[in-house]
Amino acid sequence: MCADLGNLERDIRELDAAGVDFYHIDVMDGKFAPNFTLGPDFVKTVRRITDKPLDIHLMIEEPERYIDLFAECEVEMISIHQESTPNLQRALAQIQSRGIKAGVAINPATSLDFLDYVYNVTDYVVVMTVNPGFAGQKFLPAMYKKIAELHERISTYDRDIEIQVDGNIGAETIPGCKENGATMYVLGTSAVFNSHHSLEENVANTRELFK
Ligand SMILES: O=C(CO)[C@@H](O)[C@H](O)COP(=O)(O)O
């Protein structure tokens, strides 16, 4: 959502060359999240441009109705919000049944306890470190403790579950997220999409934080 949508192919080609690991695509319906963003046709456009893994973040109500629609876009990852469906276990299993990694996203106010019975159908947990909806928000410091607690809880499982952090992830917040166990970082305006440096320079500078 933070790319220059009027120069999408240019941005993607520059990010590919800069060596990003995946593209996180924010889908919002104006109901679950107070904003509207990108849909399947946008995802197909990105798919046509890059071979990098596509990570679709469904910030929408009733996501189970749309999993197959996005699965048809040849994506590698789909996350849905715990808060968005009463059928979370079935929806995550539906994603995995398509051969796609299933992510469960939780808003800042949501307790980790809601995940207790779905780790067996979860490949990654998206810890929202801001409230869904808009770029440019401030990281909620209480999320560091949530990341650490999640890391401790999933470490008891006999399968790999990634911890993805999403929201104001940049030089000021990456060290704390890394220290507490995050393994995937969604980079928006805080780290990559800003006018201070080129996309390539911003990616390179962010990589330095992980060395
Ligand atoms: O989806 C969201 C917010 O809804 C996040 O992807 C980020 O908030 C965008 O990046 P930043 O501007 O926060 O760095």
PDBQT file of the ligand as one rigid body, heavy atoms in Angstrom, charges set to zero:
ROOT
HETATM    1  O1  LIG A 301      -1.030  -2.327   7.017  1.00  0.00    +0.000 OA
HETATM    2  C1  LIG A 301      -0.414  -1.504   7.650  1.00  0.00    +0.000 C 
HETATM    3  C2  LIG A 301      -1.220  -0.520   8.403  1.00  0.00    +0.000 C 
HETATM    4  O2  LIG A 301      -2.589  -0.836   8.210  1.00  0.00    +0.000 OA
HETATM    5  C3  LIG A 301       1.094  -1.615   7.650  1.00  0.00    +0.000 C 
HETATM    6  O3  LIG A 301       1.483  -2.348   6.503  1.00  0.00    +0.000 OA
HETATM    7  C4  LIG A 301       1.988  -0.461   7.861  1.00  0.00    +0.000 C 
HETATM    8  O4  LIG A 301       1.480   0.440   8.738  1.00  0.00    +0.000 OA
HETATM    9  C5  LIG A 301       2.535   0.305   6.679  1.00  0.00    +0.000 C 
HETATM   10  O5  LIG A 301       3.869   0.677   7.008  1.00  0.00    +0.000 OA
HETATM   11  P1  LIG A 301       4.314   1.926   7.923  1.00  0.00    +0.000 P 
HETATM   12  O6  LIG A 301       3.907   3.192   7.209  1.00  0.00    +0.000 OA
HETATM   13  O7  LIG A 301       3.618   1.771   9.227  1.00  0.00    +0.000 OA
HETATM   14  O8  LIG A 301       5.823   1.817   8.048  1.00  0.00    +0.000 OA
ENDROOT
TORSDOF 0
